[in-house]
Structures are given as structure tokens and as C-alpha cells.
Amino acid sequence: FSPAALALAKYLPASVDALGTTSYQIPLKTSDNQFVSRVDYTLNPKNNLFARYFIDGYQQPPYFYPNNILVTSQSGNSQRVQTLVIGEDFTLNSKTVNSAHITLSRRRNNRGFAANDINATTVGVNAYQAVPNGLYLTVGGKFTIGGGTNSVSHFNDNFFALEDDVTMLRGKHQIVFGGEFGHNQLNISNAYETNGNFTISGNYSANGPNGGSKTGDNNLDFLTGAMSAFEQSKYQQNALRGNIPSLYAQDTYHANKQLTVVAGVRWSPEYLPVDYFNRGSVFRMSSFLANQSSTIYPNAPAGIFF
């Protein structure tokens, strides 16, 4: 038997009968607190200001028990969302109004295992572990410890927008035009499978010496440390930045009491975000046909640049 498997077995819950049956529950505790406030202020008969702030705090703690590591299949999440909007409505005259808004928003999510959770080295596995807490192991048809979407991660999404809209009444026409400029920041640091993904599926006991068992025993492969697959990856990291501009104009024409015609045009280009640290890759067909390769990774296929 594998010493690592025997050490890990001590973290599994005890069986409740001679057949090895185990029954357990995963605790779930969530809290969600929200607060919103708005202030309106009239500067003069033509000028009104308002400000609105919203915050949402969501907490779902992860759990780890030394006598039941199976509860780690559920991740913990700590999220906070905040938005701030400041706006001004300015009445130029009885037929023209200008509205301007500034919007700021931020979403932060910290996700992962409990701080006192173990990793593979705790039970004696000689493998690189990027984070001290988090073991991901699947014994097919038997049990699962941890999970890829439970990994220690930090997500941060910031957004800024500046908007301006003009509304005009001219006879039977209601004309509106304006635009928006938005800037988005997405920061990701995700351990994902940096501690490895261990998979056991009974392959070895099903094909043992001299033919062996034809059915396979996942528990036996677990105890002997016979993995069917192992995956490991680096951190998933992004620091993406992108601009989102748009302009529009629209005319609502009331031809008569039975007919209204609405026509408009919008310019809204899509710009791909770029990484702040210049990470990533691109493919150029012209470079591929010209057999040009990357100077950073010369052994990469032609046409791919980093």
C-alpha cells in the first residue's frame, strides 16, 4: 500500500457499517448584506445633481475537518460589489436637456479552500504545490476531494464609464444623441490546478499480473497509489485592460396620431483587451505563410507570436 494513500485515508470519514458506507453533510453558511443610498440636490431651477452608492457583501466560508476531508468539495467565496453613480441634469431651455453621468463599479471575489486545509505534500507526495491549502483528488465512483473550481483565486473587475446624452424637442421630432466611454480592468490570479489533479479509476487492478481482476477496484488502486491520470498547470493570470466607446443619434418623428417613425444610428466598435504585462499570443496567417517564427520562443510554430 502507498504510504501517501494510508496517510490520506486518516482524513476520510469513518464508515457507519461493515460495508464501508459513509454518510455525511457539507455545511453551508451564507450571508449577504446590501446597502444603498441616494442623494439628490437641486442647484438651481435648471440644474439637478444626484449621487447613488450601492454595496453588496457576500460571504460563504469554506470548511475543512481533519476527520472528513470530503467537505472540501465545496469552495468558499468572499465577494464584494460596489457601484457609484454621479449624475447631472441640466435644462438648457424648455426644449433641450443635457444629462451627464459618471459610473464607477468594482467587483472583488476571493475564492478557495479553508486556510487550514492540506495539500499533497502533507500526506507525503513529492510534488510541487503552488499554494499550501488545496488537494484535488478523484477516485472514480467512490469519492472526490476538493475541486478545480475550488482553487485559491482572486478576481477583481473594475469599470469606469463617462456618459452624456442630449434630448431635444423640435416640432414633431424628439431628437436624442450622445455617447459613452467605458474602461474596464480585469485582474485574475487563479491557482486552478497548480497543486495538481490526481485521478484514480481502477485501471490497474482491472489489468493486474496474470490477467488480474476484470472488474477493477477503484479503492484498491487508491490504496496502492496507482493513478490513471495526473494534471498540473501554472497559475491562470490576467491583467486585461480595454476601452469601450460608443456614439449614437436617434430621431423619433410623430407624423400623426397613428404613425410614429423611429430612426437611429450607433457607432460601437469592439476593441480586444490587452494584458497590462504584455502576456498572451497572437496568430498571423501572413507570417505563417512566410514561415516567420517568434523571436521570444523560436521553437514555436510559424505565425504564432508572444
CORMOVEN-V861731 format. One record per residue. N is the residue number from 1. RES is the residue in one small letter. BURIAL is + if it has 16 or more other C-alpha atoms within 10 Angstrom, else -. Layout:
N/RES/BURIAL  N/RES/BURIAL
This chain:
1/f/-  2/s/-  3/p/-  4/a/+  5/a/+  6/l/-  7/a/-  8/l/+  9/a/+  10/k/-  11/y/+  12/l/+  13/p/+  14/a/-  15/s/-  16/v/-  17/d/-  18/a/-  19/l/-  20/g/-  21/t/-  22/t/-  23/s/-  24/y/-  25/q/-  26/i/-  27/p/-  28/l/-  29/k/-  30/t/-  31/s/-  32/d/-  33/n/-  34/q/-  35/f/-  36/v/-  37/s/-  38/r/-  39/v/-  40/d/-  41/y/-  42/t/-  43/l/-  44/n/-  45/p/-  46/k/-  47/n/+  48/n/+  49/l/+  50/f/-  51/a/+  52/r/-  53/y/+  54/f/-  55/i/+  56/d/-  57/g/-  58/y/+  59/q/+  60/q/+  61/p/+  62/p/+  63/y/+  64/f/+  65/y/-  66/p/-  67/n/-  68/n/+  69/i/+  70/l/+  71/v/+  72/t/+  73/s/+  74/q/+  75/s/+  76/g/+  77/n/+  78/s/+  79/q/+  80/r/+  81/v/+  82/q/+  83/t/+  84/l/+  85/v/+  86/i/+  87/g/+  88/e/+  89/d/+  90/f/+  91/t/+  92/l/-  93/n/-  94/s/-  95/k/-  96/t/+  97/v/+  98/n/+  99/s/+  100/a/+  101/h/+  102/i/+  103/t/+  104/l/+  105/s/+  106/r/+  107/r/+  108/r/+  109/n/+  110/n/+  111/r/+  112/g/+  113/f/+  114/a/+  115/a/-  116/n/-  117/d/+  118/i/+  119/n/+  120/a/+  121/t/-  122/t/-  123/v/+  124/g/-  125/v/-  126/n/-  127/a/-  128/y/-  129/q/+  130/a/+  131/v/-  132/p/+  133/n/+  134/g/+  135/l/+  136/y/+  137/l/+  138/t/+  139/v/+  140/g/-  141/g/-  142/k/-  143/f/-  144/t/+  145/i/+  146/g/+  147/g/+  148/g/+  149/t/+  150/n/+  151/s/+  152/v/+  153/s/+  154/h/+  155/f/+  156/n/+  157/d/+  158/n/+  159/f/+  160/f/+  161/a/+  162/l/+  163/e/+  164/d/+  165/d/+  166/v/+  167/t/+  168/m/+  169/l/-  170/r/-  171/g/-  172/k/-  173/h/+  174/q/+  175/i/+  176/v/+  177/f/+  178/g/+  179/g/+  180/e/+  181/f/-  182/g/+  183/h/+  184/n/+  185/q/+  186/l/+  187/n/+  188/i/+  189/s/+  190/n/+  191/a/+  192/y/+  193/e/+  194/t/+  195/n/+  196/g/+  197/n/+  198/f/+  199/t/+  200/i/+  201/s/+  202/g/+  203/n/+  204/y/+  205/s/+  206/a/+  207/n/-  208/g/-  209/p/-  210/n/-  211/g/-  212/g/-  213/s/-  214/k/-  215/t/-  216/g/+  217/d/+  218/n/+  219/n/+  220/l/+  221/d/+  222/f/+  223/l/+  224/t/+  225/g/+  226/a/+  227/m/+  228/s/-  229/a/-  230/f/-  231/e/-  232/q/-  233/s/-  234/k/-  235/y/+  236/q/-  237/q/+  238/n/+  239/a/+  240/l/+  241/r/+  242/g/+  243/n/+  244/i/+  245/p/+  246/s/-  247/l/+  248/y/-  249/a/+  250/q/+  251/d/+  252/t/+  253/y/+  254/h/-  255/a/-  256/n/-  257/k/-  258/q/-  259/l/-  260/t/-  261/v/-  262/v/-  263/a/-  264/g/-  265/v/-  266/r/-  267/w/-  268/s/-  269/p/-  270/e/-  271/y/-  272/l/-  273/p/+  274/v/+  275/d/+  276/y/-  277/f/-  278/n/-  279/r/-  280/g/-  281/s/-  282/v/-  283/f/-  284/r/-  285/m/-  286/s/-  287/s/-  288/f/-  289/l/-  290/a/-  291/n/-  292/q/+  293/s/+  294/s/-  295/t/-  296/i/-  297/y/-  298/p/-  299/n/-  300/a/-  301/p/-  302/a/+  303/g/+  304/i/+  305/f/+  306/f/-
